[in-house]
């Protein structure tokens, strides 16, 4: 039981207005003690859950909207969505929610602007989380091996709505394509080794002429943005942590490959 608010309220009230002041001070102190009794941890946990749910629903509904942009959803795009659900280890309940959100996003009446406003509101002040969101959407758009003009148009709309510049989006597009090739590619021949190194530079957003200190700076910035624990703390659903880990591993591998060449 909290009493210090009542004690100080009574004392200050008595000094200011004797008995009447003491009564008022006691009442104000009681209200203060009640306020101090609020479980802020539970409140913050509720906000985190709401943020994760908003991110999760937006991820699949917007993914469905993007895949339908070219006129029809391809088998590769469906496979990407299913693969994401499997890769993220969704249980039956969350898989159903994801499927419903994906199908909702494909509908003509889907309100992309409203969905993005809700996402931005839930992730206010969490730019890294919003960047992770658009990275997932870029991967979905490239699922069939190409980027349709309408898909690009939607990606730019998403970026503007989330406060991501066109320049930053172009950087993300180059980095994600390079990341996919870097993650899948090998270095069995000199040409493959050259391509792998070029992709490593693109992942970090640097060039072969960039000084090593600036390469290291870019690497640290990207690792900070994609650190799985930081992203989850900011509201990334835990199911998506594996994707964040993979991105961090690719950034690390790209930096190590470039460092070996410097």
C-alpha positions as CSV (number, residue, x, y, z in Angstrom):
1,X,0.0,0.0,0.0
2,X,1.4,3.4,-1.0
3,X,1.0,6.1,1.7
4,X,3.8,8.7,1.1
5,X,1.6,10.8,-1.2
6,X,-1.0,11.1,1.5
7,X,1.6,11.9,4.2
8,X,3.2,14.7,2.1
9,X,-0.1,15.9,0.8
10,X,-1.5,16.1,4.4
11,X,1.6,17.9,5.7
12,X,1.8,20.5,2.8
13,X,-1.9,21.0,2.9
14,X,-1.9,21.6,6.6
15,X,0.9,24.2,6.3
16,X,-0.9,26.0,3.5
17,X,-4.5,25.9,4.8
18,X,-4.7,24.2,8.2
19,X,-7.5,21.7,8.5
20,X,-9.2,22.4,5.1
21,X,-5.8,22.4,3.4
22,X,-4.8,19.2,5.1
23,X,-8.0,17.5,3.8
24,X,-7.5,18.6,0.3
25,X,-3.8,17.7,0.5
26,X,-4.7,14.2,1.8
27,X,-7.1,13.7,-1.1
28,X,-4.6,14.8,-3.7
29,X,-2.0,12.6,-2.0
30,X,-4.3,9.7,-2.2
31,X,-4.8,10.3,-6.0
32,X,-1.0,10.5,-6.4
33,X,-0.6,7.2,-4.6
34,X,-3.2,5.6,-6.9
35,X,-1.3,6.9,-9.9
36,X,2.0,5.5,-8.7
37,X,0.3,2.1,-8.3
38,X,-0.3,1.8,-12.1
39,X,1.4,-1.2,-13.6
40,X,3.4,0.5,-16.3
41,X,5.1,-2.7,-17.3
42,X,1.7,-4.3,-18.1
43,X,0.8,-1.1,-20.0
44,X,4.0,-1.2,-22.1
45,X,3.6,-4.9,-22.7
46,X,0.1,-4.3,-24.0
47,X,1.5,-1.6,-26.4
48,X,4.2,-4.0,-27.6
49,X,1.6,-6.7,-28.3
50,X,-0.5,-4.2,-30.2
51,X,2.5,-3.0,-32.2
52,X,3.5,-6.6,-33.1
53,X,0.0,-7.5,-34.1
54,X,-0.2,-4.4,-36.3
55,X,3.1,-5.1,-37.9
56,X,2.2,-8.8,-38.5
57,X,-1.2,-8.0,-40.1
58,X,0.2,-5.2,-42.2
59,X,3.1,-7.4,-43.4
60,X,0.8,-10.0,-45.0
61,X,-2.0,-7.7,-46.2
62,X,0.4,-5.4,-48.0
63,X,2.3,-8.4,-49.3
64,X,-1.0,-9.7,-50.8
65,X,-1.7,-6.2,-52.3
66,X,1.8,-6.1,-53.9
67,X,1.6,-9.5,-55.4
68,X,-1.7,-8.7,-57.1
69,X,-0.4,-5.4,-58.5
70,X,0.7,-6.9,-61.8
71,X,-2.7,-8.3,-62.5
72,X,-2.4,-11.8,-61.1
73,X,-0.6,-13.6,-58.3
74,X,2.1,-15.9,-59.6
75,X,3.0,-19.3,-58.2
76,X,6.4,-17.9,-57.1
77,X,4.7,-15.1,-55.1
78,X,2.3,-17.6,-53.5
79,X,5.3,-19.8,-52.7
80,X,7.1,-16.8,-51.1
81,X,4.2,-16.1,-48.8
82,X,3.8,-19.7,-47.8
83,X,7.6,-20.0,-47.4
84,X,7.5,-16.9,-45.1
85,X,4.8,-18.5,-43.0
86,X,6.8,-21.7,-42.7
87,X,10.1,-20.0,-42.2
88,X,8.7,-17.9,-39.4
89,X,7.3,-20.9,-37.7
90,X,3.7,-19.7,-37.5
91,X,1.3,-21.9,-35.6
92,X,-2.1,-22.9,-37.0
93,X,-3.8,-19.8,-35.5
94,X,-1.3,-17.2,-36.7
95,X,-1.1,-19.0,-40.1
96,X,-4.8,-18.5,-40.5
97,X,-4.5,-14.9,-39.6
98,X,-1.7,-14.4,-42.1
99,X,-3.6,-16.1,-44.9
100,X,-6.7,-14.0,-44.2
101,X,-4.6,-10.8,-44.2
102,X,-2.9,-11.8,-47.4
103,X,-6.2,-12.5,-49.1
104,X,-7.6,-9.3,-47.8
105,X,-4.7,-7.4,-49.4
106,X,-5.5,-8.9,-52.8
107,X,-9.1,-7.5,-52.8
108,X,-10.0,-4.5,-54.9
109,X,-11.4,-2.7,-51.9
110,X,-8.2,-3.0,-49.9
111,X,-7.4,0.3,-48.3
112,X,-3.6,0.5,-48.5
113,X,-3.4,4.1,-47.2
114,X,-5.4,3.2,-44.1
115,X,-3.3,0.1,-43.4
116,X,-0.1,2.1,-43.7
117,X,-1.4,4.9,-41.5
118,X,-2.2,2.3,-38.8
119,X,1.3,0.7,-39.2
120,X,3.1,4.1,-39.0
121,X,1.0,5.0,-35.9
122,X,1.9,1.8,-34.2
123,X,5.6,2.0,-35.1
124,X,5.9,5.8,-34.4
125,X,9.6,6.6,-33.8
126,X,10.8,3.2,-34.9
127,X,12.3,3.9,-38.3
128,X,14.4,0.6,-38.3
129,X,11.2,-1.4,-37.8
130,X,9.5,0.4,-40.8
131,X,12.6,-0.2,-42.9
132,X,12.4,-3.9,-42.0
133,X,8.8,-3.9,-43.1
134,X,9.5,-2.4,-46.5
135,X,12.4,-4.8,-47.0
136,X,10.0,-7.7,-46.6
137,X,7.7,-6.1,-49.2
138,X,10.6,-5.7,-51.6
139,X,11.4,-9.3,-51.3
140,X,7.8,-10.2,-52.0
141,X,7.8,-8.0,-55.1
142,X,10.9,-9.8,-56.4
143,X,9.6,-13.3,-55.6
144,X,8.9,-14.0,-59.3
145,X,12.3,-12.8,-60.4
146,X,11.3,-9.4,-61.7
147,X,9.9,-6.1,-60.5
148,X,6.7,-5.1,-62.3
149,X,6.2,-1.3,-62.9
150,X,3.0,-1.3,-60.8
151,X,4.8,-3.2,-58.0
152,X,7.6,-0.5,-58.0
153,X,4.9,2.2,-57.9
154,X,3.3,0.6,-54.8
155,X,6.7,0.3,-53.2
156,X,7.3,4.0,-53.7
157,X,3.9,4.8,-52.3
158,X,4.7,2.7,-49.2
159,X,8.0,4.4,-48.8
160,X,6.5,7.9,-48.9
161,X,3.8,6.9,-46.5
162,X,6.3,5.5,-44.0
163,X,8.7,8.5,-44.3
164,X,11.3,6.6,-46.4
165,X,12.8,8.7,-49.2
166,X,13.0,7.6,-52.8
167,X,16.8,7.5,-52.6
168,X,16.6,5.3,-49.5
169,X,14.2,3.0,-51.3
170,X,16.4,2.7,-54.3
171,X,19.3,1.8,-52.0
172,X,17.1,-0.8,-50.3
173,X,16.1,-2.3,-53.7
174,X,19.8,-2.6,-54.8
175,X,20.8,-4.0,-51.4
176,X,18.1,-6.6,-51.2
177,X,18.6,-7.9,-54.7
178,X,22.4,-8.1,-54.0
179,X,21.7,-9.7,-50.7
180,X,19.6,-12.5,-52.3
181,X,22.3,-13.2,-54.8
182,X,25.1,-13.0,-52.2
183,X,23.2,-15.3,-49.9
184,X,22.6,-17.9,-52.6
185,X,25.7,-17.4,-54.7
186,X,29.1,-19.0,-54.3
187,X,32.6,-18.3,-55.5
188,X,33.6,-21.4,-57.5
189,X,35.0,-19.4,-60.4
190,X,36.9,-16.0,-60.6
191,X,33.8,-14.4,-62.2
192,X,31.6,-15.7,-59.4
193,X,34.0,-14.4,-56.9
194,X,34.0,-11.0,-58.6
195,X,30.2,-10.9,-58.6
196,X,30.1,-12.0,-54.9
197,X,32.4,-9.1,-54.0
198,X,30.3,-6.6,-56.0
199,X,27.2,-7.8,-54.2
200,X,29.0,-7.4,-50.9
201,X,29.7,-3.8,-51.7
202,X,26.0,-3.2,-52.6
203,X,24.8,-4.8,-49.3
204,X,26.8,-2.3,-47.3
205,X,26.0,0.6,-49.7
206,X,29.6,1.3,-50.5
207,X,31.9,0.9,-53.5
208,X,35.4,-0.5,-54.1
209,X,36.8,3.0,-53.8
210,X,35.3,3.6,-50.3
211,X,37.9,3.9,-47.6
212,X,37.9,1.0,-45.1
213,X,37.0,3.3,-42.2
214,X,33.9,4.3,-44.1
215,X,33.1,0.7,-45.0
216,X,33.3,-0.1,-41.3
217,X,31.1,2.8,-40.4
218,X,28.4,1.6,-42.9
219,X,28.7,-1.9,-41.6
220,X,28.2,-0.8,-38.0
221,X,25.2,1.3,-38.9
222,X,23.5,-1.6,-40.8
223,X,24.2,-4.0,-38.0
224,X,22.7,-1.7,-35.5
225,X,19.6,-1.3,-37.7
226,X,19.2,-5.1,-38.2
227,X,20.2,-6.4,-34.8
228,X,17.4,-9.0,-34.1
229,X,17.1,-8.2,-30.4
230,X,16.8,-4.5,-31.0
231,X,14.1,-5.0,-33.7
232,X,12.1,-7.3,-31.4
233,X,12.4,-4.8,-28.6
234,X,11.0,-2.1,-31.0
235,X,8.0,-4.3,-31.9
236,X,9.1,-6.8,-34.5
237,X,7.0,-10.0,-34.0
238,X,9.3,-12.7,-32.6
239,X,8.3,-14.9,-35.5
240,X,10.2,-12.7,-37.8
241,X,13.4,-12.8,-35.8
242,X,14.9,-15.5,-38.1
243,X,14.7,-13.1,-41.1
244,X,16.4,-10.4,-39.0
245,X,19.2,-12.8,-38.1
246,X,19.7,-13.8,-41.7
247,X,20.0,-10.2,-42.8
248,X,22.5,-9.5,-40.0
249,X,24.5,-12.6,-41.0
250,X,24.7,-11.5,-44.6
251,X,25.8,-8.0,-43.5
252,X,28.5,-9.6,-41.4
253,X,29.6,-11.9,-44.2
254,X,29.7,-9.0,-46.7
255,X,31.8,-6.9,-44.4
256,X,34.3,-9.8,-43.8
257,X,34.6,-10.5,-47.5
258,X,35.3,-6.8,-48.3
259,X,37.7,-6.5,-45.3
260,X,39.7,-9.5,-46.7
261,X,40.2,-7.5,-50.0
262,X,41.3,-4.3,-48.4
